[in-house]
Amino acid sequence: MRVAICEDSTLFREGLARLLTEAGFAVAACVEHADELLAHVAKDPPDVAVLDIRLPPTHTDEGLRAAVTLRERHPEVGVLVLSQYVRVSYAVELLGGHTEGVGYLLKDRVSDLAEFAAAIRRVGSGGSALDPVVVEQLVGRHRQPGDPLRMLTERERAVLRLMAEGRTNMAIAELLVIAERTVEKHCTSIFAKLGLEASPHDHRRVLAVLRYLNA
């Protein structure tokens, strides 16, 4: 899997490139500025672009703007943004209506190389990887009385929260110490309560996550 890195800290950028190479990834680009990343992706699209939210010249949201642009111009490229802080508004804007091929992780997660590598592979394969802290803050937002998410049980919320992190049913079963068939039953109940009927044109799992994050 080919990865392009955009990070203004030379030490972090080079360290990340080395770690990913050791983990079996091919580093297709390693740049400092958002415009460099956009130019490289346009010329030679990688499988995943990993970039910091705060990049030069203002170190505010250049990385986020670049990530949104990449999702619009190159939907086939997975986008994983890294940040030192959680901003709910950033996460919602990054999702932009769908959760396929997108990730938002805190930089601390890089220290767990196995988990970080797994997150990149999920994003590169069209899945999602949202930091648990990000999900918790999204979940903690005030919900209106008529929100159908209020009908979910505590266990169903836990399943949906892990689904939002990008976990498979098998992974959810392992984390909650329950049978995979039980997870499937919870998913079926979640879809029913959220009014998500089976359709060949829609991915109910993605729709459920979006409903959960954007409600």
C-alpha positions, 0 to 999 in steps of 0.5 A: 500500500502506497502512502503520501505523508504531509507534515511540517515537523521534519523530525515527525515526518521522517520518523513517520516515514521510517515507521511506515516503511518498516511496517510494510508500506511504500512511502510515495511522497514525504512533503511539508506543505499542503500544496505539495501534497495536492500536486503530488496526488494529482500527478501520482495518486497514492492509496492513502494520504496522511497529513497533519491538520495544521500546516504552513503557512498559518498552522491553523487548518491548511491540512483540513482544507487539503484533506477536504480537497483530496476527498472531492478531487480524488475520492479513490485516495484514502485520507487520514488526518492527524491532530494533537487536539480534537475539534468536533467541527473538523471531524464533521467537516472531514466526514462530508457526508460519507465515511468511506476512506477517511480517518481522524486520529490523534498523533499519540496513536502513532506510538502504537504502530500496529494499531496505526498501521491497521488504521491506515490499511482500513482507510486505504481499503475504503473503511474508516478510522476515527479516534475513540476520543474523537468519537466520544466527543461527537457522541457527547454533543447535545441531542434533540428529544426526537432524535431516534438515537435516543431509542438505542440501548446502552449496548447498541450505542457501544456497538455503534460507537465502535462501528464509527471507529471503523471496527468490523463485527468480529472486532466489536465482538472481541472488544465487547466480549460477546458473540459475533452473532450477538453483534449482528443482532445489535446491528439489525436492531440499530438499523431498524430503530434508525429507520434504515431499510435494506437497499441495494443502493445504500450501505446501511452501516455507513448510513448508521455511522453518519446518522450517529455522528451528524445527528 
